[in-house]
Amino acid sequence: MKDIMTFEEHLDKRYGKIGSEKRIEFEIKAKAFAIGEILREARKDAHLTQEQLAQKTGTRKSFISRIENGHSDIQLSTLYRLVEIGFGKRVNLTIG
């Protein structure tokens, strides 16, 4: 049992302690992936294809795909456009 570690210990070992450059980079990528998953689910709940969402918001299908797969940094203005114009919802941002 001594070889078993918590997820937090695993992250510390693999990416460094919280605040280290490598750990920050990992966490940024993880959050981009999470945002992509949230947007994918919202798009599906709205019964929209990537193409339909792209047309509705003035973007491209390939850009929507990259965001949903966590392969693109998304500007806050783009996030607002996707959510508010694309889904007719509001974005709430919390910093904690």
N, C-alpha and C positions, 0 to 999 in steps of 0.2 A: 504494500500500500504506500510505501514511501516514495515511489516513482509517480504517483498520481498527483497532479497539480490542478489548481483551479484555473478557470478560463483567464482570469486576470493575471495569474502567475505565468500562464502560457504567453499571453500578450507581452508581458514584461520581458520574458526570455527571448521571444522572437523579434519584437519590435522596439524594445527598450522601455524604460520607465515613462510614465505620463509626462509630457512636456518635452521629451527628446524629439529631435528632428524626424527620426525614422518613425516614431510612434505617431506624431502629428500627421505625417504623410499617410500612414495607414488609416488613421481615423477619418481624414478627409475623404479618402477613397471609399471607406465603408459608408460614410454619410451620403456620398453621391449615389452609391448603389441603393441605399435605403430610399432616397428621394425618387429614384427611378422606379422602384417597386411600388411606391405609393402612387406615383403618376400612372403607372400601368394599370393598377387596380381601379383608380378613379376613371380612367379612360374606358375600361371594360364595363364598369358600373353605369357609365353614361351611354353605353352601347355604341361607341365610336371606334372606327378602325384608326390605325396610325395615320393613314392617308386623310381621313375625314378631319381628324384633329389638326393635322398640319394645314389643311385648307382653311379651316375655321380660324386659325391663329396666325396665318401668314408665314408659316415655316415650311420645312420639307419633311417628308416621311422619314428620310434617312436620319435627320436630326432628332426626331421623336424617338426613333429606334435607338440611337446612341444614348440618349438621355435615359430611356427605360432600361438599358443594359449597363448603366453606370460608366459609360465610356466617354462622357462629355461633361465638362464643367458647365453648369447652368447659371446664367446671370439671374439675379433676383427679379429683374424686369421681365425676363422670359418666363420665370416660374409664375409670376403674377398673371401674365398674359395667358399661359396655358390653363391655369386654374380658374381665373375669373372670366375670361372670354370663352375658353374651350369647354369648361364644365359648368359655368354659371355659379361658381362657389367663391368663397372668400378665403384668403390666406391669412392665417394667424401665426405670427412669428414670436417665439419666446427665446430669450437669452437667459441661460441659467448657469 
